[in-house]
């Protein structure tokens, strides 16, 4: 399967936007969690963006298939890691 630069660019843009929106949504918390006036009550969910950046770093090494898989897998992976940490904090 031939992967073009356009395909990789679109995957990077769409997965980046989606990752950012999901990370901000979970970091903001629900209305019941925000008993302070803080914008982000669970900033540990920004780990999702860190995992996405690891996927983007594979683009530098020309590992396109691995990069696209990691970029899209960063959301469930980040949630699996961040939810238990947020529960204890």
KAGI-V58202 format. One record per helix or strand of 3 or more residues. SS is the DSSP state (2 for helix, 1 for strand). FROM is the first residue (numbers start at 1). LEN is the number of residues. If there is no record, write none. Layout:
BEGIN
ss = [SS SS]
from = [FROM FROM]
len = [LEN LEN]
END
This chain:
BEGIN
ss = [2 2 2]
from = [5 43 64]
len = [24 18 25]
END
